[in-house]
Amino acid sequence: MFVLELTYTAPVERVDALMAEHITWLDEQYAAGVFIASGRKNPRDGGVILAVGEDRAAIEKIAAADPFAAHGVCAYRITEFVATKTAPALAPYQQRLP
């Protein structure tokens, strides 16, 4: 499992100009089963995405395709973790330590 933390590197007006494209990209990743939660940070200086995947390189490729990243309005920090405990609704994503 991965936590993708976005930090805006441009004024929020530039971010907002790309929001529709970003939402389309998000929707594609939800439909593909990669993203399971996302939202803005408070204060609004970026966002957070919870993603599932076996391969960090694939997650990095997906993040690079975000219009925010492609247009240089955000930077990504990707943290991989092993979800050994989950809420019942997230039980399908529970993992075992290697």
C-alpha positions as CSV (number, residue, x, y, z in Angstrom):
1,M,0.0,0.0,0.0
2,F,1.2,3.5,-0.7
3,V,0.5,7.0,0.7
4,L,1.0,9.6,-2.0
5,E,1.5,13.1,-0.6
6,L,1.2,16.0,-3.0
7,T,2.6,19.4,-2.2
8,Y,1.8,22.3,-4.4
9,T,4.8,24.0,-6.0
10,A,2.8,26.7,-7.9
11,P,0.1,29.2,-6.9
12,V,-3.3,27.6,-6.2
13,E,-4.7,29.4,-9.2
14,R,-2.5,27.3,-11.5
15,V,-3.6,24.2,-9.6
16,D,-7.2,25.1,-10.0
17,A,-6.8,25.6,-13.7
18,L,-5.8,21.9,-14.0
19,M,-8.3,20.6,-11.5
20,A,-10.7,19.1,-14.1
21,E,-7.9,17.1,-15.7
22,H,-6.6,16.0,-12.3
23,I,-10.1,14.8,-11.3
24,T,-10.4,12.8,-14.6
25,W,-7.0,11.2,-13.8
26,L,-8.2,10.4,-10.3
27,D,-11.4,8.8,-11.6
28,E,-9.4,6.6,-14.0
29,Q,-7.2,5.3,-11.1
30,Y,-10.3,4.6,-8.9
31,A,-11.9,2.7,-11.8
32,A,-8.7,0.7,-12.2
33,G,-8.8,-0.2,-8.5
34,V,-5.5,1.6,-7.7
35,F,-6.8,4.5,-5.5
36,I,-9.0,3.8,-2.5
37,A,-9.1,7.3,-0.9
38,S,-8.0,10.9,-1.7
39,G,-8.5,14.5,-0.7
40,R,-7.1,17.9,-0.1
41,K,-4.8,18.7,2.8
42,N,-6.0,21.3,5.3
43,P,-4.5,23.9,5.0
44,R,-4.8,23.6,1.2
45,D,-1.2,23.2,0.2
46,G,-1.6,19.8,-1.5
47,G,-3.4,16.5,-1.2
48,V,-3.1,12.9,-0.1
49,I,-4.0,9.7,-2.0
50,L,-4.1,6.2,-0.6
51,A,-3.2,3.7,-3.3
52,V,-2.8,-0.1,-3.6
53,G,-0.3,-1.9,-5.7
54,E,2.4,-4.5,-5.7
55,D,5.0,-2.4,-7.5
56,R,6.4,1.0,-6.4
57,A,7.6,1.7,-9.9
58,A,4.0,1.4,-11.2
59,I,2.8,3.8,-8.6
60,E,5.5,6.2,-9.5
61,K,4.6,6.0,-13.1
62,I,0.9,6.7,-12.3
63,A,1.9,9.7,-10.1
64,A,4.0,11.1,-12.9
65,A,0.9,10.9,-15.2
66,D,-1.1,13.2,-12.9
67,P,-1.7,16.4,-14.8
68,F,-0.5,18.3,-11.7
69,A,2.9,16.6,-11.9
70,A,3.1,16.7,-15.7
71,H,2.5,20.5,-15.6
72,G,4.8,21.1,-12.7
73,V,2.3,22.4,-10.1
74,C,3.0,19.7,-7.5
75,A,5.7,17.5,-6.1
76,Y,5.0,13.9,-4.9
77,R,6.3,12.1,-1.9
78,I,5.5,8.4,-2.0
79,T,5.6,6.3,1.1
80,E,5.2,2.5,0.9
81,F,3.8,0.6,3.9
82,V,2.5,-2.8,4.8
83,A,-1.2,-2.5,5.9
84,T,-1.2,-5.2,8.6
85,K,-4.3,-3.9,10.3
86,T,-7.3,-2.3,8.6
87,A,-10.9,-1.3,9.2
88,P,-13.4,-4.1,8.3
89,A,-14.3,-2.2,5.1
90,L,-10.7,-2.3,4.0
91,A,-10.1,-6.0,4.9
92,P,-9.4,-6.9,1.3
93,Y,-6.3,-4.7,1.4
94,Q,-4.9,-6.2,4.6
95,Q,-1.3,-7.5,4.2
96,R,1.0,-9.8,6.0
97,L,4.6,-9.0,6.9
98,P,7.1,-10.7,4.6
